[in-house]
C-alpha cells in the first residue's frame, strides 16, 4: 500500500481552463487544457510518490482512500465553543467530488497508469487540525479476481 500526504488540491476551476479558439477559415471551438497550477500540483505528486518509494505507475486495479483536511480557520476555538459538534460545517473546503477528480488526474501516470484503474474508492472530509490543509491518500493494488470455471461456463450459456 502506498501512503501519500499531499498539499491541499487546487480547485477543479483552477486545475483545468477552457478557451475558445477560432482557426482561420474554421468554426470557433472550445479547448480545455491543464493549467500551470495543475502542472505544479502534478510535480508535487510526482515528488511525493518518489519519496514514498513508487518507481513506476501500478498497472492493476487499485483501491483508494482519500482524507481531505481543510485549513483550520483562526477562530476555530471560538467556533468550537459555540458549536462543539458542527463547528467545522461551514469551513471553506473543496467538495469531495472535485477533490477526487483533481487527484485522479494528478495521480495518473504517476501512481497508476490510467484513472480507469480505480475500482474502489473511499472519500472522507476530515475535521481541520493543527497540521494544516492537506490530503492524505492511500492506494492499494487490488488482487485480481479469479472467476471460477463453473461461473465462466454459466456466463457462456
C-alpha positions in Angstrom: 0.0 0.0 0.0 1.2 3.5 -0.9 0.6 6.3 1.6 1.0 9.9 0.5 0.5 13.2 2.3 -0.1 15.8 -0.4 -0.7 19.5 -0.5 -4.3 20.6 -0.5 -5.6 20.0 -4.0 -6.2 23.0 -6.3 -9.8 23.7 -7.3 -11.1 22.0 -10.4 -11.8 25.5 -11.7 -8.0 26.2 -11.4 -6.8 22.8 -12.5 -8.5 23.0 -15.9 -9.2 26.0 -18.0 -11.1 26.5 -21.2 -10.5 29.0 -24.0 -12.2 29.5 -27.3 -10.0 29.2 -30.4 -11.0 30.2 -34.0 -8.7 28.7 -36.6 -8.6 30.7 -39.8 -11.5 29.5 -42.0 -12.9 27.2 -39.4 -15.6 27.5 -36.8 -14.8 28.5 -33.2 -14.3 25.7 -30.7 -13.6 25.4 -27.0 -10.4 23.8 -25.9 -9.9 22.6 -22.3 -6.4 22.3 -21.0 -4.4 21.6 -17.8 -3.1 24.9 -16.3 0.3 25.8 -14.9 -1.1 25.4 -11.4 -2.2 21.8 -12.3 1.3 21.0 -13.7 2.9 22.3 -10.5 0.5 20.1 -8.4 1.3 17.1 -10.6 5.0 17.7 -10.0 4.3 17.8 -6.2 2.5 14.5 -6.5 5.4 13.0 -8.5 7.9 14.1 -5.8 5.8 12.7 -3.0 5.3 9.4 -4.8 9.0 9.0 -5.5 9.7 9.8 -1.8 7.2 7.0 -0.9 9.2 4.6 -3.0 7.0 4.4 -6.0 9.3 3.9 -9.0 6.6 3.5 -11.7 2.8 3.5 -12.1 0.8 0.5 -11.0 -0.7 -1.5 -13.9 -3.6 -3.0 -12.0 -6.9 -2.2 -10.4 -6.5 0.0 -7.3 -8.4 0.9 -4.2 -8.0 4.4 -2.9 -8.7 6.1 0.4 -8.9 9.9 0.4 -8.9 12.0 3.6 -9.3 15.7 2.9 -8.3 18.1 5.6 -9.4 21.7 5.0 -7.4 24.6 6.6 -8.3 25.3 10.2 -9.6 28.9 10.5 -8.1 31.3 13.0 -11.3 31.4 15.0 -11.6 27.7 15.3 -11.5 27.7 19.1 -14.4 30.3 19.3 -16.4 28.2 16.8 -15.8 25.1 18.8 -17.2 26.7 22.0 -20.3 27.9 20.1 -21.0 24.6 18.3 -18.8 21.7 19.5 -20.4 19.1 17.2 -20.7 21.2 14.0 -18.1 24.0 14.3 -16.4 23.0 11.0 -19.6 22.6 8.9 -19.0 25.9 7.2 -15.2 25.9 6.9 -14.2 26.7 3.4 -13.4 23.4 1.6 -13.2 22.0 -1.9 -16.0 19.4 -2.3 -15.1 15.7 -2.2 -16.2 15.1 -5.8 -14.0 17.8 -7.2 -11.1 16.7 -4.9 -11.4 13.2 -6.3 -11.4 14.5 -9.9 -8.3 16.6 -9.4 -6.5 13.8 -7.6 -7.5 11.2 -10.1 -5.9 13.3 -12.9 -2.9 14.3 -10.9 -2.1 10.7 -9.9 -2.5 9.4 -13.5 0.8 8.3 -14.9 2.4 8.5 -11.5 0.6 6.2 -9.1 -1.4 4.3 -11.7 -1.2 4.3 -15.5 -4.8 5.4 -16.1 -7.6 6.5 -13.8 -9.8 3.8 -15.2 -7.8 1.5 -12.8 -9.7 3.0 -9.8 -12.2 0.3 -8.9 -13.0 1.2 -5.3 -12.8 4.5 -3.6 -13.4 5.8 -0.1 -13.6 9.6 0.5 -13.9 11.5 3.7 -13.8 15.1 4.7 -11.9 15.5 8.0 -12.0 18.0 10.8 -9.4 20.7 10.3 -6.4 20.2 12.6 -3.1 21.9 13.5 -1.2 20.1 10.8 -2.8 22.3 8.1 -4.7 21.8 4.9 -3.7 18.6 3.1 -5.0 15.4 1.6 -3.9 12.1 2.9 -4.1 9.3 0.4 -3.6 5.6 0.5 -3.6 3.5 -2.7 -3.6 -0.3 -2.7 -3.2 -2.7 -5.6 -6.2 -5.0 -5.7 -5.8 -8.7 -6.0 -7.1 -9.8 -9.4 -10.4 -11.6 -9.2 -10.3 -15.2 -10.4 -13.5 -16.3 -11.9 -14.3 -19.9 -11.1 -14.6 -22.2 -14.1 -18.3 -23.0 -13.3 -19.2 -19.3 -13.4 -17.5 -18.9 -16.8 -19.5 -21.8 -18.2 -22.7 -20.4 -16.7 -22.0 -17.0 -18.3 -21.3 -18.6 -21.7 -24.7 -20.4 -21.6 
